[in-house]
Amino acid sequence: MLASIQAATAPWRTILQQSWPILVSSWAGIIFAVLDTAMVGHTDAIDLQAMALGASIYITVFVGLMGVIHALIPIVAQHFGARELSQAGHAWGQGVWLALALSVVGGASLLLPDIWLSLSGNIEPAVRERVAGYLIALALALPSALLFRTIYATATAISQTRGVMLINLGSVAFKLLFNVWFIFGGLGIPAMGAVGAGVATLVVNWMMLLAGWLMVRRHPAFLALQPRISRPRWTNQKELLRLGLPMGGSYLIEVCAFSFMALLVARDGLYASGAQQILANLMALCYMLPMSLSLSTASLTAQAVGAHQMAQARQTGLHGIALVMTGALLTNLVLVFAQQPIVAMYTNEAQVAIIALTLLQIAPWFHFWDAMHCVSAYILRAYKIAIVPLILQIIALTGLGLIGGWWLGFGPGAGMLAPAVDWFMPGAPIGAATMWIMAMVGLALTSILLFAWYAHVLHRQGLLRG
């Protein structure tokens, strides 16, 4: 009896053991954005809007490209589960070449701010200038960020996440130090505001890459993979792109709701834009818990698939779903009862705080469906299923959530959701509130469709029962 109970609870323990370093790493990463928003928020409204717009643009580019790099997780995990350690090390090296190529494409797009800002209507020249400076710094930071992601993905795939956690934790201290220096000025450096936040990220990202490279060259778990950067091979690149492009597309669709909302809400003015940034940043912070649990679940599921232990893969996936749902409900308790202290941490601008409190009313609803969407997508990727989730996300998130939100919030149907806004988010700006409501509806529909497809996968394997 005891043995059967331990066997039943083993996936819970294993997922939690692997996910907490991922969670700490993710929180450390998102703290970069929290520090930027909180510290720039104490300069002036122009810098806050510039940082909000610039961060939205960068996140759109980075997350989409990061999704392509994260194809390494199921690929390396399946090799690892099959005990093909040398193949796992070779896959990492091929991922390095892909990261370098993607950084060129992504960096070039960040140097064209006017194309992105055209979605925001009339932007003050001072804001535009600071957005451009912020993005130049982040374009230079992008190669190091994507290269570090190859190390992060490999560490996650082989269940060795503590080293990456320590690097991310250390980076927070340096980010705080450089933020104070570059944003507010000192020691001969002039105050740079939003641009200074970008420069601080540039410096810290390259420091993180150096630390990650040392870990790859010295950590026994990485050395066992025989990590090497051989010449790029089309066969390996094709495998990465076949899985990575739809994964990157899925990541891009997920983040576009935040990015394009920020660009569109800028039409409502400086204060609404700042409030939008607070809610988006908070939702990103909350997302780290389901993402860490989902990443851990996906890597362990992929290892089981690689070892041809399909029943274990199913059990791990279902336990991961239960853990993510539990975490989302606990997070929502904080979102319901601590809204005013949360907003006070972000800004001392009274008008921004008032609008932010009205927008935060939808946070618990949005976060629950965001979490469900996250775990369902990651589990499917563990089986190297990426195209079907992308199609479902295009229909639900882009078609219904993003385009529908624009149509009903700022387009021909503006104001049609006013009754729903009054119920979900009384007092909130109609345009911004409509975008968030439709994004939530899109997430809910996507989650339902992805879970249905996962059930189809299990049924096809004869594992839907038992």
N, C-alpha and C positions, 0 to 999 in steps of 0.2 A: 504493500500500500504506500509506504513512504517513498519507495523508488518511483512509483507511478506519479505521485504528487510532484516530486522533484523534476521528473521528465516533463510534466505538463507546464511547470512554471519556469523551466530553463530558458525558453525564448524570451520571457519577460526580463529575466536577470541579464541575459546576454545583450539584449538590445539596450537596456539601461546602462550597463557597464561601458558599452562602446559609445553611446550617444552623449553621455555627460561631457566628455572632452570636446566632442563636436559642438555641443551647445555652448560651452565656455568659449571656444574658438569663434563661434558665430556671434556671440554677444560681444566679444572683444572687437570683432570686425565691425559690427553695427555701431559700436560705441564711437568709432571714427565719425560716423554721420551724426550721432547724438552730440558729440563734442562740437562738431562744426556748427550744427543748428543752434545749440545752447549758447556758444561763445559768440558767434556772429550775431545771434539774436540780441546780444547786449551791446552792439555797435549802433547801427541805425537801420531803418526799414529798407533803405536802398540796398545795403549790403545783404540783408536777409533775403530780399527778393532775388538778388543776383545769385546768391548761393543756392537758393531753392531751385531756380531755373537751371543753373549749371549742374547741380547735383542730379536733377531729373534727367538731363541729357546724358550725363556720364553713366548713370546707373543703367539707362536703356542700352547703351553700347556695351558696357562691361558685362552686364548680366547675360545678354544674348550671346556674347563670345564665351563667357564662362560656361554656359550651357553646352557649347560644343566641346570644350575641354573636359567637361564632366562625363563625356562618353567613356573616358578612361575608367570610371568607377565600375560599371558592369563588366567591361572588357578585362581589366586587371583582376577583379574579384572572381570572375569565372575561371581565369587561368590559375588563380591562387587556390580556388576550391578544387580544381583538378590536379593540383600539385605541379603545375607547369610554371615553375618559378622563373626560369630564364625567359620564357615568353612574356611573363609579366614585366620583367625589367626592360625587355626590348620595347614593349608597348609604351612604357613611360618615356623612353627616349624619342619615340615617334611623336608622342604628345608634345614634347618640347619644340620640335620643328613646327608643329601645327600652331602652337601658341605664338611663336615668333611671326608666322605669316599672318595670323589674325590680328596681332598687335599693330601691324602696318596698316591694315584695312581700318581697324577701329580708331587708331590715332589720327588718320587722315580725316575721318568723319567728325572728330571732335574739333578740328580746326576750321569747321564751317558753321559757326554759331548762328549766322543770319538765317540759314535754311531752317534750323530748328526753331528759332525765335519767331519766324513768320507765323507760327500757329498761335502766338500770344498777342496778336494785334499790335497796337502802338506801345512799344517799350521805350522808356526814357533812355536817352543816350548814355547817361551815367551807369544805368543798370546794364545796358548792352556791353559797355566797355569792360565792366568788371566780370561779366559772364565770360567774355572772350579770354581775359587773363586767367580766370579760374580754369577754363578748359585747356589752355595751353599747358599749364602745369600738370593736369591730369592726363593729357596725351603723352607726356614724357614719362608718367608713372605707369601707364597701361602695360608696357612689356613686362615690367617686373611683377605686376599684379597677376597677369595671365600665366607667366612662368611659375610663380608660386602656386597657382591653382593646380598645375600638373603634380606638384609634390603633395598638395592637400588631397587631391583625388586619389592618388596612389596610396597614401597613408590610410584614407578611409576604406579603400577597397581591401586592404590587408589587415584591417582592424588594429592599426597602430596610430592612434590619433593623439596621444598625449604630447608627443614632441611638437606637433603643429599647434596644439593648445598653448604650450609654453611660449612659443614664438609669438603667437597672437596676443597673449597676455603681456609680454614684454613690450610689444609694439604700442600698446595703449599708453604706457608711461611716456614713451618718446613722442607719441602723437600729442599728448597733453602739453609736454614741454615745448615742442615746436609750434603748436597752435598759439600758445601764449606769446611766444616770441614773434611770430610772423603776423598774427592777426592784430595784436595790440602794439607791436613794435618794442624796441629796446636793444641795448648794446650795439647801437649804430644802425640797426635795421628800422626803417620807417614802418608805421602801422599800415598794413595792406588789406585789412578787412577780409572779405570773401576770398580774394586772391591769395592771401596768406594761408588760408585753410587748405587751398589746393597745393601750395608749395610745401606745406608740412606733410601732406599725404605723399607727395613725390619723394621726399627724403626718406620717410619711414618705410614706404613700399620697397625701395631698393635695399634697405637694411634687412627687411624680412626675407627677401630673396636670398641674400647672402647667408643668413642663418639657416634657411631651408636647404640650401646647397650643401652646407657643412653637415647637416643631418643626413642627407642622402649618402654622402661620402663616408660617414662614420657609424651610423646606426646599424647594428647587426641585422635587424629585420629587413632594412633596405639592401644591405650588402648581400643578403641571401638571394635577392632577386637578380643579382649581377647587373645593376642599373648601368646603362650605357647609351650614349647618343651616337648611334651609327648613322650612315647617310640616310636621308629620307627615302622610303620605299613606297611606291604607289599602292601596293596591295594593302599595306598597313594604314596608309593615309585614307584609302577608300573605305576601309572598315570604320575608322574613326569618323569620317564625314558621313557615312551612311547612317550611323547612329547619332552622331553629334549634331548634324544639321537640324534634324527634326527636334532633338532635345534643345538645341539653342533656340529654335523657333518657338518651342513651348515656353522656355524661360522668358524669351522676348515678349511673347503675348502676355505672360503673367505680369511682367513689370511695366508694360505699356499702359496699363490702366492707371498706375501711379504717375508715370512720366507725362502722359498726354493730359491727364487731369490737371497736373501742375501747370502745364502750358496753357490750357484753356481757362483754368480758374484765374490766371493772371489778368484776364479781362475784367474781373471783378475788383481789381485794385490791389494795392500793396498789402493791406491788412488781411484780405481774404487769401491772398497768396501765401502769406506767412502762416496763417491758420491751417491752410491746406498742407503745408510742409510739416507742421507739427503732427497732424493726424497721420500723414503718410509715413513719417519717421517712426511714430509709435507703432503702427501696424507692422512695419518692417522689423522692429524690435521684438514684438510679440511673435512674429512668424518664425523666429529663430528656434523656439522650442519644438513646434511640429516639424520644422525642417531637419533639426538634428535627429529627432526620433525617426523621421522618414529616411534620412540618409543611412542611419545605422541599420534600419530594417531592410533597406534595399541592398546594402552591401552584403549583409548576412544571407539574404534571400538569394542573391547572385552567387555567393560561394556555394550554397546548397545546390543550386541549379548546375553549377560547374562540376560538382561532385555527383550529379545525377541522383540526388536525394530530393525528389520532387515533393514527397509528403512533408519533409522537414521545411522545404521552401514555403509550402502552403501554411504550415503552422506558424512559421516566423512572420509571414505577411499578416495573418489575422491577428496575432498578438500585437504587432506594430500598430495596426489600425485602432485597436482598443486603447493602447497607450496614448496615441495621438488625440483621440477623442477625450480621454480623461484630462490630459494636459490642457486642451482647449477650454474645457469647462472650468478648470481651476483658474486659468488666466482670465477668463471672463468675469470671475468674481472681483478681481482687482480692477478691471476696466469699468465695472459698474460702480464700485464704491470709492474709487480714488481718483476721479477725473480732475477735480480742482487742484490737488497737490501735483498731479502729473503736469498739468498745463503751467503751473507756477514754476516748475523746474525748467521749462523751455523758454519762457519769455517774461519780461516785466513790462511789455507794451500792452496797455490795458485793452485797446481795441482788438488787437490780435488775440488776446486771451478770451475775450467775450465770444468772438466768432469761433475760436477753436473749441470752446465748451459746447457750442451748439452742434458742431460737426462730430464731436466725440460720442454723441448719443448712438451712432450707428456702429461704433467700434466692436461691441460684443457680437453682434450679428455677423458683421463682416469677418471677424477673426475666426469664428467657428467654421464657416464655409471655406475660408482660406486654408485652414488646417486640413479639412477633409479633402480638398482638392490636392493639397501637397502630398499627402500620404498615398492617395490612389495613383497619382502620376508616378511617383518614385518607385512604387512596387512594380508597376508595369515595365518601367525601364530596367529593373533587375532581370527581367526576362528578355531584354533587348527588344522590347516593343515600344517604339517611339513614334511611328508615323500615324497610327490610329489615334493616340492621344493628341497629337498635333492637330489632326483634322477636327476632332471633337472640340478642342480648345479654340480653334479658328471660328467655328460656328457659334459656340456659346459665349466665350470671353470677348472675342473681337466683334462678332456680329451683334449679339444681344447686349453685352456689357459695355464695350467701348463705343461702337457706332451708335447703338441705341441710347447710351448716355449722352453722347453729343447731340443727337437728334432731339431728345426730350429736354436737354439742359440748356443748350446754346443754339440749336438749329431751328428748323421750321416748327417743331413741336414744343418749343420752350414754354414751360409753365404747365404742361399737361399733367405732370406728376405732383403738382402742388398739394393735393390732398394726402398723398403718400408722404411727402416731406413733412407736412404738419403732424403726421402720426409718428414717423420714425425720428425726425430731427426738428422739432418745433423751434422756430426762430432762426434756422440756418439759412444762408443764401441759397436761393432756389437752384441756381445753376450748379454750384458745387455739390449740394445735397443730392441732386438728381444723378450726377455722375457717380456718386458713391453708392446710391441705392441700386442703380443698374449694374454697377460692377459686382455688388453683392449677389444680385439675381443671376448674373452670368457665372459667378463662382459656384453657386448652388447647383445650377443646371449641369455645369461641367463635372462637378463631383459625382452627381448621380449617374451621368453617362460613363465616367471612368470606372466607377464601382461596378456598373453593369458589365463593362468589358472585362474587368478582372474576374467576375463570376463566370463569364464566357470562357476565359482562359482555364480556370479551374475545372469547369465542366468538361472541356475538351480533353483534359488530362485525367478525367475520371476522379477528381479530387474534391468535387463540390460538397460531398458528404463524407463523414467519417474522419 
